[in-house]
Amino acid sequence: MLAFNKIDQEVLKNQKSLNIQGGSTALCAYINSNSLYLANVGDSKAIVIRNGLPVALNIEHRANNEEERKNVENRGGFVFEKKSQNSSRFLVQGALELTRSIGDPHYKDFITCEPDIVEYTLDKDDQYIIMASDGFWNEISEEETVKLIKGFDKSNGLSNFLVGEALKRKLYNIDNISLIVIDVQKLVKASQINKNNSEVQII
């Protein structure tokens, strides 16, 4: 948590000196033996694919989450529901969907950079860990991701393949897409060979 606060303060200081706005999510993973630790700020999301099924590992920090909304209100802010014909958007101060982020100085009194920390024990049936920003998940669901991986016939380049599939669906606006795939089976195998020198296999 201290690291996130330090980064946030540096970003805010630079934004002030450059007179710029904006912010960023953060999703970090640390793997030690069979333990996975996730630190999340914002609406990026990680899933694990276990026995061909997706399992969500973290909660996205959006204003439509009741607990997150209450936290905004407790800081003196408000959440406005913007309705359209087919959907609703919940916005902090009527503008920002996120309730936690790095930066975003204009909303800093009402949101936080404090991460959620999740510990997950890797299972023998876990196949892949997918970590991606909302630009990917807004286009491709967890279930679709599993289907795409099942139809992928190469051993390398899976991350690029998934990003490419998401880009095909973005016809009008390009949101940021950051994505990492971790091959859990290769990770576990490497750990068994040398417990003191295991590798994270990013593909």
C-alpha positions as CSV (number, residue, x, y, z in Angstrom):
1,M,0.0,0.0,0.0
2,L,2.9,2.3,0.8
3,A,4.3,1.8,-2.8
4,F,0.9,2.8,-4.3
5,N,0.7,5.9,-2.2
6,K,4.2,6.9,-3.2
7,I,3.5,6.4,-6.9
8,D,0.3,8.3,-6.6
9,Q,1.9,11.3,-4.9
10,E,4.7,11.4,-7.6
11,V,2.1,11.3,-10.4
12,L,0.0,14.0,-8.7
13,K,3.1,16.2,-8.3
14,N,4.0,15.8,-11.9
15,Q,0.5,16.5,-13.1
16,K,0.4,19.7,-11.1
17,S,3.7,20.9,-12.5
18,L,2.6,20.1,-16.0
19,N,-1.0,21.2,-15.5
20,I,-2.5,18.0,-16.8
21,Q,-5.3,15.7,-15.7
22,G,-6.1,12.0,-16.1
23,G,-5.3,8.9,-14.2
24,S,-4.5,5.2,-14.4
25,T,-5.5,1.8,-13.0
26,A,-3.0,-0.6,-11.6
27,L,-3.0,-4.4,-11.4
28,C,0.1,-6.1,-10.0
29,A,0.9,-9.7,-9.4
30,Y,3.6,-11.4,-7.3
31,I,4.0,-15.2,-7.5
32,N,5.9,-17.1,-4.9
33,S,5.9,-20.9,-5.2
34,N,2.1,-21.7,-5.4
35,S,0.9,-18.4,-3.9
36,L,-0.4,-15.6,-6.1
37,Y,-0.8,-12.1,-4.6
38,L,-2.7,-9.5,-6.5
39,A,-2.8,-5.8,-5.8
40,N,-5.5,-3.9,-7.7
41,V,-6.5,-0.2,-8.1
42,G,-9.3,0.6,-10.6
43,D,-11.1,-1.5,-13.2
44,S,-8.4,-3.8,-14.5
45,K,-9.2,-7.4,-13.9
46,A,-7.5,-10.7,-13.4
47,I,-9.0,-14.2,-13.9
48,V,-7.7,-17.7,-13.6
49,I,-8.8,-20.4,-16.1
50,R,-9.3,-23.6,-14.1
51,N,-10.4,-26.7,-15.9
52,G,-11.6,-24.7,-18.8
53,L,-13.7,-22.3,-16.7
54,P,-13.0,-18.6,-15.8
55,V,-12.7,-17.6,-12.1
56,A,-12.5,-13.9,-11.3
57,L,-9.7,-13.0,-8.9
58,N,-10.5,-9.4,-8.0
59,I,-13.3,-6.8,-7.8
60,E,-13.3,-3.9,-10.2
61,H,-13.4,-0.5,-8.5
62,R,-16.4,1.1,-10.3
63,A,-19.0,3.5,-9.0
64,N,-21.8,1.0,-9.7
65,N,-20.4,-1.1,-6.8
66,E,-22.5,-0.3,-3.7
67,E,-19.6,-0.5,-1.3
68,E,-17.4,1.6,-3.5
69,R,-20.2,4.2,-3.9
70,K,-20.6,4.5,-0.1
71,N,-16.9,5.1,0.2
72,V,-17.1,8.0,-2.3
73,E,-20.1,9.4,-0.4
74,N,-18.3,9.1,2.9
75,R,-15.5,11.2,1.5
76,G,-18.0,14.0,0.6
77,G,-18.5,13.0,-3.0
78,F,-21.5,11.8,-4.9
79,V,-22.3,9.2,-7.6
80,F,-24.6,10.2,-10.4
81,E,-26.4,7.6,-12.5
82,K,-26.4,8.5,-16.2
83,K,-29.1,6.5,-18.0
84,S,-29.3,5.8,-21.7
85,Q,-31.8,3.7,-23.7
86,N,-29.9,0.4,-23.2
87,S,-27.7,0.9,-20.1
88,S,-26.8,3.0,-17.1
89,R,-23.4,4.5,-16.1
90,F,-22.6,5.4,-12.5
91,L,-20.2,8.3,-12.3
92,V,-18.2,9.9,-9.5
93,Q,-19.0,13.6,-9.4
94,G,-21.0,13.0,-12.6
95,A,-17.9,12.3,-14.6
96,L,-15.6,9.4,-13.5
97,E,-16.5,5.7,-13.5
98,L,-13.6,4.7,-11.3
99,T,-13.6,4.9,-7.5
100,R,-9.9,4.2,-7.2
101,S,-7.0,5.2,-9.4
102,I,-3.5,6.5,-9.6
103,G,-3.6,10.3,-10.4
104,D,-7.0,11.9,-11.3
105,P,-6.2,15.0,-9.2
106,H,-9.6,16.7,-9.9
107,Y,-11.4,13.8,-8.1
108,K,-8.8,13.0,-5.5
109,D,-10.8,14.2,-2.6
110,F,-13.5,11.6,-3.3
111,I,-11.5,8.6,-4.6
112,T,-8.4,6.7,-3.4
113,C,-5.3,4.9,-4.6
114,E,-5.5,2.3,-1.9
115,P,-5.3,-1.2,-3.5
116,D,-7.3,-4.3,-2.7
117,I,-4.9,-7.2,-1.9
118,V,-5.9,-10.7,-2.9
119,E,-4.1,-13.9,-2.0
120,Y,-4.8,-17.0,-4.2
121,T,-3.3,-20.4,-3.9
122,L,-2.5,-21.9,-7.3
123,D,-4.2,-25.2,-8.0
124,K,-3.1,-28.2,-10.1
125,D,-6.1,-27.6,-12.4
126,D,-5.3,-23.9,-13.0
127,Q,-4.2,-23.4,-16.7
128,Y,-3.8,-19.6,-17.3
129,I,-3.9,-16.3,-15.4
130,I,-5.2,-13.5,-17.6
131,M,-4.5,-9.9,-16.4
132,A,-6.0,-7.2,-18.5
133,S,-7.3,-3.6,-18.5
134,D,-10.9,-2.7,-19.1
135,G,-10.2,-2.0,-22.7
136,F,-10.0,-5.7,-23.2
137,W,-12.8,-6.9,-20.9
138,N,-15.2,-4.3,-22.3
139,E,-15.0,-6.1,-25.6
140,I,-14.5,-9.8,-24.7
141,S,-16.1,-11.6,-21.8
142,E,-14.4,-14.1,-19.5
143,E,-16.3,-16.9,-21.2
144,E,-15.3,-15.7,-24.7
145,T,-11.7,-15.5,-23.6
146,V,-11.8,-19.2,-22.6
147,K,-13.3,-20.1,-26.0
148,L,-10.6,-18.1,-27.9
149,I,-7.8,-19.8,-26.0
150,K,-9.2,-23.2,-26.7
151,G,-9.2,-22.4,-30.4
152,F,-5.6,-21.0,-30.4
153,D,-3.2,-23.5,-31.9
154,K,0.1,-21.9,-31.2
155,S,2.4,-22.3,-28.2
156,N,3.6,-18.6,-28.2
157,G,2.0,-15.3,-28.8
158,L,-1.3,-15.9,-26.9
159,S,-1.3,-12.4,-25.4
160,N,-0.9,-10.7,-28.8
161,F,-3.6,-13.0,-30.2
162,L,-6.1,-12.0,-27.5
163,V,-5.4,-8.3,-27.9
164,G,-5.8,-8.6,-31.7
165,E,-9.2,-10.2,-31.2
166,A,-10.3,-7.3,-28.9
167,L,-9.1,-4.7,-31.5
168,K,-11.2,-6.3,-34.2
169,R,-14.3,-5.4,-32.2
170,K,-13.4,-1.8,-31.5
171,L,-14.9,-0.1,-34.5
172,Y,-15.4,3.4,-33.2
173,N,-13.1,4.2,-30.2
174,I,-9.8,2.7,-29.1
175,D,-9.5,2.3,-25.4
176,N,-6.2,1.2,-23.8
177,I,-5.6,-2.5,-23.9
178,S,-2.9,-4.0,-21.7
179,L,-2.9,-7.7,-21.3
180,I,-0.6,-10.4,-19.9
181,V,-1.1,-14.2,-20.0
182,I,0.7,-16.4,-17.5
183,D,1.0,-20.1,-18.2
184,V,0.4,-21.6,-14.8
185,Q,1.3,-25.2,-15.8
186,K,4.7,-24.1,-17.0
187,L,5.1,-22.0,-13.9
188,V,4.3,-24.9,-11.6
189,K,6.6,-27.3,-13.5
190,A,9.5,-24.8,-13.3
191,S,8.9,-24.4,-9.6
192,Q,9.0,-28.1,-9.0
193,I,12.3,-28.4,-10.9
194,N,13.9,-25.6,-8.9
195,K,11.8,-24.2,-6.0
196,N,14.3,-21.4,-5.5
197,N,14.4,-20.2,-9.1
198,S,10.9,-20.6,-10.6
199,E,10.0,-18.5,-13.7
200,V,6.8,-16.8,-14.6
201,Q,5.9,-17.8,-18.2
202,I,4.4,-14.8,-20.0
203,I,3.1,-15.8,-23.4
